[in-house]
Structure formats: C-alpha cells, structure tokens
Amino acid sequence: MDAAPQPASSAIAVPVVPILRGNAQAQGAKPASGNAEPPRFLAIFNHKGGTGKTTTSVSIAAGLAAQGKRVLLVDTDSQGNVAVSLNVNTDKSLYHVLVMGLPVKAVCQTVRENLDLVASNETLAAAELYLAGKQNRDRVLRDRLMSAAQAYDYVLLDCSPSLSLMNQNSLVFADSVLVPVACDFLSLAGVRQVLKTVRNVNQLLHHPVRIWGVLPTFYDARANICRNAVETLQQHFGERCLPPIRQAIKVKEAPSEGKTIFEYAPGSAPADDYRTVVDRIVHGHQAEVFNTQAEAATAC
C-alpha cells in the first residue's frame, strides 16, 4: 500500500446537439437511477486565473440543481474557494477521497437541494505528491469518483488555474470542458494553451474529452476590448461561444455572503446570463463539441 503523505495546514459551422453524451458511458458510467441518460462530467477549466471559474462552477451547479438535476460539484483547486463561496465548513475534503480512500459519500456535503459538494483546501497539495507516485497517476480521480458519480445527473469539476497533475486527472475524468474566458487580451491569448492541453489529453492520455463551450466573462458592452474579445471568440468557436456573462458588482458580493448569484441577486444580469448557460446545458441549444484532435491546432 502506498504511504499517504501528510497534509500541510474562423467560425466553424456545426450542428446543434446537447452537451456531450456517451464518453461517460464509455468510461463505465451508467444512467443515474430513474434517468435514461448517463451522467455528464463537465470540467470548468482555464490555465489562466481571474476568469471566473469558481463563480461559473458554483452558478452552473446551482442552476442545474434548481432545475431538479442531481449535481455533484467537486473542487479540485487547493484554494478551496467553492466552499467559501457557499459558506461551507468541512473537516473532510477531496484529499481524503484521493489519498485516504474514503468514499465520496463520507466526504461530500449537501449544500443546497439537489447539490452535493466535495470541497478542497490546502491539503490538496499533499494529494498531488501522492498522485505523482502512482502508476496510473492521471486516472486516480476517475477511479475514486466514477462509482459515486452514477447517483448524479451532472458532475462538475472546478479546476485550478494551472498545468497541474490534478488538472490532468480532472480532464481524464471529464467528458467535456467549459472554458471561462475574461474579456481581455491576455485571457484570449491563454485559450491557445487550453486547447493544446485538451488535445494532449486526447492524444497522449487517450481520453476523448472535448471542448463543449467557451464562456466570455466580465463582459461590459461599453468597452471596446470586451466587444472585440467576444467577436474574436465567436469567429474562432462559432456557436460554441456562449452568450457572455455581464459584469456586475453583485457577482463579487455574492460569495462574501455565502450565496449563489441566484440567491443573492436573482434579478441581476449575471443571474440571467448564467440561467442561459444552464438552459443550453440541459436542453442542448449549443453547437456540437468539436474534435480537439483535428481542430484545436487551428482554432486560435
């Protein structure tokens, strides 16, 4: 048995289909109880920080749960911002699942109706060391989560802004990726690295994960840089570029109150925008995920 480390305190026209189905089934996933469809695994991922990944993860998870979907939200970032955003305190985290081998049900908390959370904190850094010593180090997360995932309609992964081994694990577990992109030049430049990483997961790790959508965040229609950023993303990703999330102070205030944007400011522009994203996930008003192996090199 491995010794567990101790924790430290041009637009592409494609047909419209639902969010990727089938890869989860190929991994051994089965339909959740009472549901004809297999669970869907969505990673919210971008190497660059400050793009709204955690806000997007929490908002989509809460929006799906509000529609009656059973959702598991997994924080794979050692900063632990998901728990803070939802005002959750826990003494068990993803570290205990990955390293100590605890079952997901012993670690997750029900934080809203239909919404369970596997939180993270600084101990996840020790989990990275543990993963590095494993033979199938990029598949440990998948092995630990897959059985528990069958009880849900959606499993969402809030990924860290890094090129970490934990992110490799997240992408090998996921069947699709949503990329939040702040409406600024540096964030646009960073999308190329995301595409390269997803392509490498397909080619080198032999896991068919796909980019499902790109989500512009912090959008201000009055700013030329924001309008230009969205136009650029639309040119490269076509319908896979979702309508932008408009900037509002309410988005920044909600986590400080331990509330989702739907609880804190249900009538705000960002709340409406995130509802649109959730509707596209559920009802499939989104372009088909593209083949990253063939197209990623030319997408940006």
C-alpha positions, 0 to 999 in steps of 0.5 A: 500500500502506498504511504499517504503523505501528510497534509500541510495546514474562423467560425466553424459551422456545426450542428446543434446537439446537447452537451456531450453524451456517451464518453461517460458511458464509455468510461463505465458510467451508467444512467443515474437511477430513474434517468435514461441518460448517463451522467455528464462530467463537465470540467470548468477549466482555464490555465489562466486565473481571474476568469471566473471559474469558481463563480461559473462552477458554483452558478452552473451547479446551482442552476442545474440543481434548481432545475431538479438535476442531481449535481455533484460539484467537486473542487479540485483547486487547493484554494478551496474557494467553492466552499467559501463561496457557499459558506461551507465548513468541512473537516473532510475534503477531496484529499481524503477521497484521493489519498485516504480512500474514503468514499465520496459519500463520507466526504461530500456535503449537501449544500443546497437541494439537489447539490452535493459538494466535495470541497478542497483546501490546502491539503490538496497539495499533499494529494498531488505528491501522492498522485505523482507516485502512482502508476496510473497517476492521471486516472486516480480521480476517475477511479475514486469518483466514477462509482459515486458519480452514477447517483448524479445527473451532472458532475462538475469539476472546478479546476485550478488555474494551472498545468497541474497533475490534478488538472490532468486527472480532472480532464481524464475524468471529464467528458467535456470542458467549459472554458471561462474566458475574461474579456481581455487580451491576455485571457484570449491569448491563454485559450491557445494553451487550453486547447493544446492541453485538451488535445494532449489529453486526447492524444497522449492520455487517450481520453476523448474529452472535448471542448463543449463551450467557451464562456466570455466573462466580465463582459461590459458592452461599453468597452471596446476590448470586451466587444472585440474579445467576444467577436474574436471568440465567436469567429474562432468557436462559432456557436460554441461561444456562449452568450457572455456573462455581464459584469456586475458588482453583485457577482463579487458580493455574492460569495462574501455572503455565502450565496449563489448569484441566484440567491443573492441577486436573482434579478441581476444580469449575471443571474440571467446570463448564467440561467442561459448557460444552464438552459443550453446545458440541459436542453442542448441549444449549443453547437456540437463539441468539436474534435480537439484532435483535428481542430484545436491546432487551428482554432486560435 
